[in-house]
Every structure is written in structure tokens, then in C-alpha cells.
């Protein structure tokens, strides 16, 4: 199995579940904490190219609900979504798991297995 990098925040239940699953299945991984290490524009752009910004932007979470009024009347496109996710990393759907075989977004064990 490939090693991987898990991107997220440590107190997220979905991130915890994926990390537990990886440990139970002896998959080596590193953890990238958005809260302490943020995310850079190039990485976010690569993810967006791979899976689409619509899949990356979590519009169901509390952060989005809190900031959504700030963006009323604006066209939500890839550029604006990218800016929002860079400024508010909690709006990135979690976890994002990266391996040499691909990317998995969200709590999706079948997608995760396919990239290991």
C-alpha cells in the first residue's frame, strides 16, 4: 500500500475516522493540519484541477453558513471558491487524502481504497 498525506483538522470526526482506518490497515501517513500549517494556492489549485472546486468547497459546514452572507450577489466560480478556501480553510471538505495514485475527498472509504 502507498503512504499518504491526510489534510484536515484534528478535531474533525471525518478526519479522525480516516486516520483510525489508516492506522488499523497499517497504511503509513502524515497529517497536515490546516489550522497550524494552512494550505497554499498551488496545492489547492492542483486539487481543484483533479476533483473540481465544487467537490472541495464544503457548503454544508458551519463556517460556510457563517460567511455565506459576505458573498451574496457574487458569482461563485473557481477563482472565488479558491480565495474563500484559502482564507477559510474550514470550508475545504475534509479529509483530503493524497497518494501517488490520486486524491480522495471527504469520508469515502471506497475512494480511499482506490488510491492506496
N, C-alpha and C positions, 0 to 999 in steps of 0.2 A: 504494500500500500504506500501511496505517496504521503509525504509530510504535507502539512498545510498551514495556512495562517487564518486565524479566526479574527475577524474585525467586529467590534461591538463595544458594549459597556458591561462591566462585570455584574451589575445588579439586574440585568435583563433576563427574564425567565427563559426566553428562547435561546439566548446565548449560553446560559447555564446548561440547558438540556443538550445542546450540540456538544459543548465541551465535555460533559459527562459521557455522552455516547462515544466521542472520540477516544477518551481515556479507557472506557470499557472495551473498545475494539482495538486497543493498542496502536492507535494512529498518532504518531508524533505531531505536535502542532505548537505554534507560537500564538500568543494572544496580543492583538493590537487594540489598545484601549483608546477609543475616540476622545474620551474626556481628558486624558493626560497627553496623548500623542497627536490628536486631531487627525486630519486626512488632507492630503494635498490635491490640488486641482487636476494634475496629470493622472493620478490614480483614479480619482472619481470619473474622469473623462473616459479612461480605459474601461471601467466597469459599465459605464453608460453605453459605450460602443458595443460591449459584449452582451448585455441583457436588456438595455433600454432604460432610459431615465424614469419611465413610468413605473417600472418594477422596483427601482431603487428608492423612489420617494414614498415614504410612508405617510399617507394622508389620513390614516386611522388613529394615529397616536395623539397623546395629549399635547405634545409640542406643536404639531401641525395645527391642532384646533386652537391653540393659543395664538399662533402667529398668522393664521389664515386671513383674518380681517385686514392685516397690513398689505395683503396682496390682492384684495378685491379690486376688480376692474382692470387688472393686469393680465396679459396673456401668459399663461403658464406653459412655457416651452422648455427645451433642453437647457438653454442658457440660464433662464431664471431659476429653474429647478436646481441646476448645479450651484448657482450662487446661494440659494437657500440651504442646500445640504452642506455646503462649505461653512456657512455661518452658523447653522443649527444642526450639528452632526446627529442629534437625536432624531432628525427627520429621515435619516438613512435607515431603510428597513434592515432589521438585524435577525441573525448574524449574516455577514457576508463572509463566505469561506472561499479561499483561493488555493488552488493546487496547480501543478504544472499542466494538468489536463483540463482545467476550466474554473468556472465560478458557480457558486451556489448562493442564492439569496433567500433569506427567511428560513423558517423552520420546515425544511423539506428534506427528509432523510433519504428519499429515493434520488433526488437530485444530488445530494451529498455523496451517496454511494457511487453515483455515476462518474464523479470526478476524482475518486480515490483510486 
